[in-house]
Amino acid sequence: VQYDSPGRDDRSNRSLNREWVEISNTGRRSVNLDGWTLKDEDGRTYTFDHYRLEGRSTVRVHTGHGRDTDSDLYQDRRHYVWDNRSDTATLRNDHGRRIDSESWGHHRHGGHR
C-alpha cells in the first residue's frame, strides 16, 4: 500500500494517483475479481467491475481518475482514501469473505503509537 502520496497532498489527480494498493495473484490461474471489494476503515469502498487478474500478476488500484488497464485500475475519486497515520485496506471476495488486509500505524502491532 502506498498510503502517503509522495509530495504535497494537494488533491491533484496526479497526487491522488500516487496513492494506491497493489493486489497480487501469486497462483498460476487467473481470478475473476468481479464484485470483489477494497475497503478502508471509514467504509470507503471500491468494487471491482468486470476485471480478471491473471495468474502471477499484479494490479495497482489508484485513488484518482484514469483509464483502466490490465495492470492499473482507478477508483475515480477526488479525495484521498488511505489515512497517512493509520488505516487498514481490506480485500473481500464477492461473497464478503476477507481475502487479505494490510494495516499501518496504530493497528500494525495491535497497540497504539
N, C-alpha and C positions, 0 to 999 in steps of 0.2 A: 504494500500500500504506500503510495506517495501522497500522504495526507496534508503535508505542508508545502504548498506550491512554491517553488523557488522564486525569489524576488519579492516584490511588494504585492500584498493581497489587494489588488485594485479592481477585482471582479471583471477584468477584461476577459474576453473569450480565450485569449492566449494563456492567461494566468489560470483560468478555470480548467483548461485542458491539461495543465501541468499537474493537476490533482487527479489521481487515478488509482484504480485497483486492478491488479493483474490476476487472472484466473488461468491456471494451467491444467491441462489434461495430460497426465503422465501415462495413461494407458495407451494401448495400440488402437482401440476402436474410438470412433467419433461419438460424441454425446450430444443429443438434442437438448438444448437449453431453453426451448420454447416454454414460457410460463415460469421459469425459474426466477428468483428474486435476489437482489443485492440490496441490503438494508443497513442503515446506520442506527445508532441508539435512539435518535429522536424520531424514528419511524419513517424517515425519507426513504422511499423505495424505488428502485429501478427494476422493471420487469423485462426480461429478455423476450424478444418477439421474433419468431422465425429465424433462430440462429442455431447453427450446429458447430460445435467446437471439435475440430479434427483431432485425431489421436496424436499424442506427443507434440502438442502445440499450445500456444498461449494467446489469450485475448486481453487487451488493455481497455478497461471501461473508464472513459474520461467523463468529467463532470459537465463540461461546456457543450457547445454546439459543434457539429462536424458531420462529415459523410461517413456512415458506417462502412467498414471493410471487414475482411476476414480476421484481421489482427487488431482492429481498433473499433470500438463502439462508443457512442456518445449519448449521455443522458439528456442533453439539450436543456440544461439548467442555466439560470442566470445568477445563482448564488452558490457558494461553496457548500459541500455536503459534509466532508470529513473534518471533524474538530481537530485543530492543531495540538491541543493539550492532551486530550484523551477521547477515545471513541472505540467502537467495535464495528467492523464490517462483517456482516453475516450473509453467507450464501445459502439459500434454501432451494430445494428442488420443487417441481410443480405440484408435489403433494404436501409441501410445507415442512418437510424434514430437513433439519440442519445438515448441510454437507460440510461446511468449513466456516471458520471465523478467524479473524485476526484483530487483536486488541493492542492498544498502545496507551501510554500514560498510566493513570492510577489503576487500570484494570490488569495490566500486564502480569503482575505477581499477586493479584488478589488483594492488595493493600493500597493505601493512599500515599501519594508522594507529596 
